[in-house]
Amino acid sequence: MLGVQSPTVDGRRSPKGVDNFPLYLKDGGRGSFCGSLYFPCEPDAVFQELSAGSGKLAEAVRRSALKGESFPTRLNGVYGKVVARGPFDNQSAVFCSVTMVVGTVGFGIALMSTHTLHGWLFDCYPAPDGWVVWFVAEDGRRLRLTDAFHPSFFLQGREEQINTTLANLRRLRVPISSAPTERLDLLSGRWQSVLEVWVHTPALFPKVVEQLTRKLDWRVQVFNCDLSLEQMYFFERNLFPLAYCEFSVDGEHRLQSIRALNDPWDREYTLPDFRILSLSFEDLPINPRHTLSRRRKLELEIDGETRVIEATRNEEVIERLDQVLREYDPDIVLTQWGDSFLIPQLLRLANLVKKPIAFHRDPQTFGKPRKESSYFSYGKIIYKPGAHQFRGRWHIDSRNCFLWHECRWEGLFETARITKLPIQQLSRVSVGTGITSMQLNVAYRDKVLIPWRKREPEAFKSAAELITIDRGGLVYQPVPGFHENVAEIDFASMYPALMVSYNISPETVGCSCCPHNRLPEIGYTVCDRREGLVPKTLRPLLDKRADYRRMKKEASTPEETQKYQARQTALKWLLVVCFGYLGYKNARFGRIEAHESVTALSREILLQAKEIAEDDGYRMLHAIVDCVWVHKPGATVTDYEALSEKIAARTRIPTTLEGVYRWLHFLPSRTNPRLGVPNRYVGLYEDGSLKVRGLALRRHDTPRFIWRAQTEMLQILSHARSVKEYRELLPEAEEIVERLLQELREGGLSYEDVAITKILSRYPEQYKKAIPTAIVAGELAKRGVRLQPGETVQYVVTDAKSKDVNARARAYAEITPDWGYDVRYYEEQLRIAAREILLG
């Protein structure tokens, strides 16, 4: 039912303390919809309004409500007969339900009260009965409500071409409406005449868009059509996930009004207490998809209590899990490998035994799972497992959620609030999707047209221009070896800060209105008359992260410290990816010239930092894009802080003194010991903490026992307060290596200790060489495990030089004790890892 809300009746404000009384005007089922009006006024004013101010209708309705009589009336120029249906109760504010009959078409008019509630916006999605919004109310109730939300898109072209497009859409028999309007073109900055098209059934919006884009006339441009419906809802209503809201609801659970009482940029905010159910299989291996032959117990954790469902029959497993879901009614189901294995397996069992399982809180809606996929991006194969999202509650797969791994709930909630992405969607997409959503929100707010497909190609450049322009960030090779009293000065979020400070955005770079404002080295002009979309997006993000870092330092409890650390980490990742998306070929608001502008500025800034440091007597030992390492004999922390502040003042980019190292070891190249390797070092800060980059323990494919060896060695060496003490502790570190070598030779390590993780670069059958990854992928494929490019496999090297190719490595998930592991192979790997620390 559509509705229009008005705060007044004929300009008269409703008295204080009087609830909203909505008037619904609904087709009786035979004709088109007539409309809904909401009158926030006293009951008598509603009746007076119906009778065009004469007051007779109010009296007639009162009389007829008591007597069941009918009477003629006029409503909005339509003559008919109103039949009142009682009873009329002057105290309850539920007055009456009346029917107006106009010819053969019946219209129902219902007067009913609304009540106002407060709570947190939990979930939203399209459903057969409209747009569903879930709230966690202040009193703890979980409320399923519907809202009259109608998503829209825009068309631009000649009138006859647009009319043809609309005619094609109407053949779908989906209710749509349209009206001309104006929207802003981002690149030109000019207002454009467009046609806005509303789809009145949200669940059918994807169908309309699919038909639109599949048969689109090339002369017609379409905008705002491929945003997710949830994003559109948040943008249109100025809401966000977990917003604390005030909302009015009628007796049929329909939202009459809603507004957020807090802001996504608030530093402090409250959240409801969520009921969380953790769900996993007991003794879960690295990847359970590779162990299809094993039967496992289902493990549940509720309020810190762990339960195990032990059952011999599949029916009993499903029944007991369904009982827990219905009785405990969790808001969040937290799983391990839930998307790729656990939920599909449980759904398969439920279907097999024909038993229901209440993963969805909403009984009327069932989310459609997304299929798994692999894609190639910038030289890397990416694997995305299928997604199983629930309706009315959240399913979070901790193995398929980057933000959960980095910053747990605080970071996930913080990111959802500012990106306006639903929690379940956010947990399954890249961080770059979050920054894109923030840009889309700014564009939507500013009435900027959002293109369906990127239209701006890269401008032609000669080879000479590319050599000058396309150079990336600046790197100074490190001076290899040990150094003492070294300061690390970091430009805080350098690339985002440059975009904000210098107004770098796709529509501002290369403008013709500001020829005086040119970038160093590459000569691009940058507009200084209007603020770009990208700086508008990033400015509040930079400010909020800076505040969280300050609040973390000022925190008085460990809980507060952890909270602010998690939140600032989440914002850090958004800032990290924003630069890449500025030049990403498929980014909605990406443009390579803007990307090149940022790198040109960063090179200039780093050169300025080097000159400032050297003018003050410091030696630069290493620099990489946004960070410099400097040394000066006898310099104190105060001296280094003064240098950091001086660099920030001269470059207009904030800097932080990350710390001063007692000792710092820039590791040499393995092929040429006289050369240093960028971003490969070990250092001990003055506070006793270690910083490690580029060692085996930082790589994802390192076996656990090698990670343990390097970690224990560095723990011993961290007691050294100088380079001299470091060298004195080396024999003790060597003892760790000898102990692990002995354990390795005696067979004291488990398969889990020596398992190696690799990423598949192709399908198993596409490998040509018998490398361990190919051998194991083929083994799993023969066992019925379907593998995708980009997916990880785990294996144990059993005999690296065996003539039998298939005996060289075995899948970790299926290996048996009689195989053993290749001692010589793992000895060599351990010695290589030890030399990284012992010899550099």
Phi, psi and omega in degrees: 000124181282161179204152173234127183257135180234135180280353183223165170238112184052038178081356182269125177284147178286148179297154179297143176083000181263130181289167174284137175242103183281139175252117181258130177242108192232138176299137179288002176118356186248346185223196182280163182293141182263318177142173176226141176231143180243125183246103177279075181210178180292157181306317181299324180295326177297312181295321178297321180296320180298327182264021177057035174088356183282336180082352183287325182295322180300314179295319182295319180294320179299314182295314184290331178296327180277326187257348182075022182276168173239159183203154179281152177203175177231128180231116180052040176082002180254123181272144179185198183233130179258126176250116183273143177234117185276196358277161176261122182240109185289342184269327189274350182067013170252100197274297183190166174239124184236156178237129176255124181257120178242105184064237180258002182256127181260134177241134178263134176242121181238130174255121180216158183272161172239160174229150186259134181231168175229144179175184184256134178288118189258315186204157174204151182185161176282148180214168179303329182265015176123212180261119185264135177231127177257139176235147165260104185288161180302327182276005176096350179290148173257117189249129173258115182236164175241151181230145180277074182254132182231102181294156183218164172221175184236144176240145177222132181164188178287155187301315183293325179290321178292321178298321177296318179298316179295322179298320177296321180291323182292340177293343178286349182059038174254129181295120177227159173216164184211160178201142178289147179203187178231143176221163187265132172275126188297311188288318182275336183076014182255149176282137183241143174279125181222168175249123177270131182241121179261141173252120190276354174241100186306322183297338181264001180302314178301324179295318179295316180295320179298316178294320181298310185283335181287325182241034185285130172296129184297343179274354179255130176259143181236142183227156174060025186264341186245023168285151175291151181299323179296318177299313180303317182298313180296317180296313185293320184269358184057047179240180179198159179302137179067021173293139174274118193238157165250127184217148179252138185230140176265184184290348179254022176063034177255135176290129175257332175202155178203137175209144178281136179263355173229182189233144179296343181264005174299140178279327179241135178203157179257153178229155179288165173277114182271145171269119187243129174247118176267134187225127179201170172270140180295144180055047184291128177283186182300314177221105185292343178297340181269005183232052185296337185278349184268141175259130186233155178276146180270128184246130180238144175232123181229122179052041178082355180259129181262132176236148178239127176271105178255114182212145179270340181252139178299324180301320182292321178300311182294318181297317182289322177294317179298322178296318179297316181298321182283322183281314182280330179049064183291150172280325185232132171251111182259121184237166166247127183059031183294317183291318187272340187218302192298305182294315176302321180294317180293321177294323178296317178296317180299320178291325181294317182266001178058047177238141179284157175219122193275057175295323179272131174284330180274112183287345185267351187227140177230119180292143179269123182294146176271139181284154176291157182204160174229143178212159183257128181217116175050052174080010183225138176272127180248131177249129176243113178293164176299160182239129176243097180261139181266161178251124180089348169213168183257142168246117178245120176265109185296338178274354182236027184222105181299316183293327176297318180296323185275321190212017172052206189297316184302316180291322180294315180294318179300315181294320179298319182297315186273336178271343183060035172256133177304147186306313183295321178292315181301322184291348185243004180244170178287160178298330178299329176296328178294315180292326176296319179297323177295320177294320178297322179296317178297317179297316180298317180297322182271009179061036177272136178291131180258111186294147176292315177232148180299129186251347188265106179282163177289135179292149180293139176225142177284168179299320180296320179294320180297322179299323181281319191269314189269072187241348180073196181281165183268137180228129171257124180302138180288154173277109187294154178111189182269144177219149179242155178053060181249135178257141174250115180250124186245133170284118185293113179047059189305307185297312176300321179296323176295318180299321180285312184294325184252010174058048180272121181202157182306323184273349182262336181280130179082020180290154181264353185270350184228064182294343181282341187256090185245150180276149179293149173075310185262341173078008178295143173275152177228131183292135174242016180262332178224144179283134182286160180296320181294312175300322177301323181287319189275334185303307179294332179292316177297316181296318183292319179295320178299320179293319179296321178295321177293317181295328176296318180293328183269357184299143183258350181228156176300326180296318178294319179300314180296320181298309183290328177295316180297317182293317181290331176294318178299317179291327178301317182292326175297320180289327180298317187275346186297328179291315179300321181287342176294331179247004182294134187298331182256004182294138184300319180242034178271150176203125188297328179295325176292321177299314180295327179296320181293316181293325177296317178296321181295323178295319179296318181296317182293322176296319177297318179298319179298315181295318180298314181296314183291327176296332180265011174090012179267153176252129177275119180269330183194149174209139179216102174062291187229021184212140179230147175244121184232156182218142174211124181305130177081359181292143179256173177301321179298320178297316181293323177296321178296321177295318179300315180294324180294318178296318180297318181294321183284326186264348182068018178239128181299141176234158175226143173275101183297329179160169176245127182274137168293313174215151182219129182244107172277115186285139181280165176293145179290331182271333180218098185299344181276352180252138174275163179244123180303139175059037175224100186199166174226132180214153179245118178287165178299331181278003177092359180272147180264149170233126185233133175221138171083003179269169182301324183293349179268351184267147185285341185263007182285129176300152187297325183289331176286321174301317180295320181298310181294322180297314181292323178297317181290329176297321177292314183291341180290349177279351181283131179262357180205172178296323179298313179294326178302312182291329178291335181270354182301319178302323179293324177292325179295330179297327178296318179297315180297322179296317180290326176297318179296317179297323179295315182293328182274002180075025183276356180265145179275167175299326179296326179294326187254001181296139180247136181252128179227157179258131178290130178266352181198179176291151183308319184287351182269353178287138180259325182260151183273060174281160183306320180300316181293320180299313183290320178299319178295321179299314181293322180298322179294334179275002178096007178275122181270118184250146180245149172303141183092346179280154180266147172233151179240137182214164175241130176284117184262323177200092190299333184248019180295142176289333175278107185305317184290348180267358184286328181209151178230148177297131181301323184292337186240002184290145180248160185302334184287351181281311185075182179232162183279102184297315183298319180299312183287331174300314181296320179296322179292319180295320178298316180294323180293322180296332178302327182262317186286322183246344185076000000 
